[in-house]
Amino acid sequence: MIQALRTAASGMSAQQLAMDVTANNISNLSTPGFKAGSARFTDLLYAARRGPSGDIFLGMGAGVGEVRRDSALGVLENDGDSSHIAIEGEGFFQVRLPGGGVGYTRAGILGVDGEGNVVIAGGMLLDPPLTLPQGTSRFSVDERGLVTVTGEDGGTSEVGRIVLARFVNPAGLEARGDGVLLETPASGPPTSSVPGEAGTGLLRQGFLESSNVDLAREMVEMISALRAYEMNAKMVQTADESLAAANNILRG
């Protein structure tokens, strides 16, 4: 009965984590470029006990083996904002992290800082960096990532190109926050290329990728996790009552 308490408690803990993942998905329903996560369960270690006809292996509960990220593309919404860039297909924008290193994001909300640098994902510099000529703040991006600005004389000039990164297993990327993902051994190393090459998608200016969270699916997951949590809690209560009954017999 003591083991039943521990086993049911492990199920409650696993279902609580699944609820946390679902809550995070729902809270990011309107976050551009957000990729939903899903908890994957696994059974815990088995304990061998001697039985009349040999060893009996009893499970010791459930746990969350991983939180897997859904790499499916979100819907591209045409909002007409020239600072919004969406990737039509696979790939990630590359950003320079404040503490060093490179991060990756699908949230193509661009801007320009006080020094004329093009920034993305909460003020992070693109990698490789792009700097606009002094006195300009508006720019155009074609589908292959070429960035141009228009001068006061009406002439256009190229200032650089946005490069995309692609991963063999994008679901293995680690979420950092601010819409930024990090490379992991599970994702594999990135392959950088011009948009439209090496399997990467094309860029669409004036579009923004929405979250890929499916609200109907999240509601089903929430109800399922709640019911499983309640049943595990009932098992804890039943095991506790059985243990109390056994103690009363011994006292009697």
N, C-alpha and C positions, 0 to 999 in steps of 0.2 A: 504493500500500500504506500510505503514511503516512495518507492520508485514510480508509482502511478502519479503521485503528486509532482514529482520532478518532471516526468514526461509531459503531463498536461501543462505544467508551467512553461516548459520549453515551447509548446505549441502556442500558448498565449503570447509569449515574447515574439515568436516568428510572425504571428498574425498582426501584432502591433506594429512591427517594422513594415509589413506589407501595407498597413493602413497609412503609415507615415509616407511611404512612396506614393501612394494614391493621392494623399493630401497635397503633396508637392506638385504632382502632375496637374491637379485641378487648379491649384493656385497660380500655375503658369499657363493657364489656358489661353491668355492673351499676350504671352511673351513672344516676341518675334524670334523665329529660328529655334525655339525650344524643342528638345527631343525628349519624349516621355520615357520614363523608366519603368521597369517591371521587376518585381521580386521573384526570384527563382528559388524554390524550396528544395531542401535535401534532407534525407533521414540521417540521424546522428549515429554514433557508434553503437554496436550491438554487444550485449553482455552475454557470455556463455554461462549457463547454469546446468548442473547435472540433473538429468531426467531418468526415468526408469528404463528408457530404451536408448539412452545416449544424451549428448549435450543438446540443450534447448537454447536458441539464440533469441534474446528478447531485445527489441528496439528500445532506445532511450530518448525518443522524441524526435522533433523536427527542428530545423534551423533554416536560415536564409543563406543559400550558397553564394548568391551574387545578386546584384541589382543591375540588370541588363538594360542598355539604352536602345530605344527604337530609332534606327537611323532612317526610317521612311521620311520622304520629303513632305514638307507642309505645303499648303496651297499658296501660290504666288498672288498677292493682292496688288492691283494697280491703284496706287494712291496718288500718282502724279508728282510726288515729291522727288526732286532731282538728287537729293542727298541720300535717297534710299536705293540700295543695289541688292538685287536678289540673284542667287545662283540657280539657274534652270538646269538641274542635274546634280551630279555628285561633285564633292569638293568643299573646301573650307577656306575662308579668308585667313591669312596669317597675320598675327599681331605680336608685337614685342611686349613682353611682360615687364612690369615695373621693377621686379627683382632680378631680371635677366631671364633669358630663355625665350622660347616662342610658344604661343598659344594658338588655338584655332577656334573659329566661330562661324556660324551661319547667319548671325544677326547683322545684316548689312546696313547699319545706320551710320553713315559717314558724317564727318564734320571737319572743321579746320581750327587748329589751335592758334594762339597768339603769334606764333612764329611761322605760320603758313603751312604747317605740317598737316597732312590729311590723317585724321584719327578715326578710330572705330571702337566699338565695345567699351563705352565709358571712358573715352579719352586715350586709349592705347594707340601707339603708332602702328601703321601698317608695316609689314615686313615683306619685301624691302620697302624702305620709307619713300614717301612721295611728298615733295614740297612745292607749293604753288608760288609763282612769281609774286613779288611784292605788289600790293594793290589789287590783287585778284582774290576772290573767295568762291566763285562759282566755277564749276568744272563739268565736263561731260565725260562719260565712260561708255565706250562701245562694247559690243558683245564679247570681244576678245581681250577686254581689259585695258585697252589703250586709253589713257587719260589726257584730255586736251583742255586748254583754257582759251578764252577769247579776250584779246587785248582791247584797249581803248580805241585802237584804229580799226577794229573789226576783224583783224587777222587772228588766226588760231595757231597755237603752238603746242607741241607734245611735251608733257612733263614727266612721263613715265608710264609704267604699266602695272596693273594689279595682277599678282600671281596667286594661283590657287594651289592648295595642297590636297592630296588624296591619300586615303589609307586603305589597306587591304581589308581591315576589319574596323570600320568606324564605330561599331557598337562597343568596342573595347576602350574607347577614349574615356578619360576621367574628367568629370565635371569639376570646374574650379569656382564657378560663380560668375556673374556679369556676362553670362552667355558664352564663356570661354571654356574650351576643353583642352586637356593635356594629353600628350602622347604617353602610352603605356606599353609594356611588353605585349599585352593582349592586342593592342591596335596595330602593332608593327610600326616601322619607321614611315615618315611621310614621303611622298613623291611630289615635288613641286613642278608646276608646268603652267604654260599660258592657258587661259580659259578656252575650252573646246579641244584641248589636246590631252593625250594620255588618260582618257576616260573622264576628264573633268567636264562640268557643264559650262554653258555660256552665261554671261552676265546680262541682266535686264535692269536698266536704270529706270527709276520711277516705280519699281515694284518692291515689295517687301514680303519675305517668306513668313507665313504665320506659323504658330505652334502646331505640331502634329498630334497634340493630345485629342483623343476621341472621347468626348464627354460621356457618351452612352456606355462605352466599354469601361470607363473609370467608375461609373455608378454601379455596374455589375460587379466589378472587382471589389468595390467598397462593401457592398452587401454580402458578398461571399466571405470576405475577411471578417466581417462583423459576426456572421453566423458561426464561422469556425471558432472565433474567439469565445463566443458565448458557450459553445459546446465544450471547449477546453476548460472554461471557468466552471461549468457544471461538473466536469470530471474531477476537478480539484475539490469542489464541495463534496462530491460523493465519496471520494477517497478519504477526505478528512472525517466525514461522518462514520465511515467504516472503521477508521483507525480509532475514533472515539469509542465506538461500540466494542471493539476488541479490548481497549483499556478498561472499560466498565466490567467486562467479563472477568478480567484478571483481578480487578479489585473485589469483585463479588466472591 
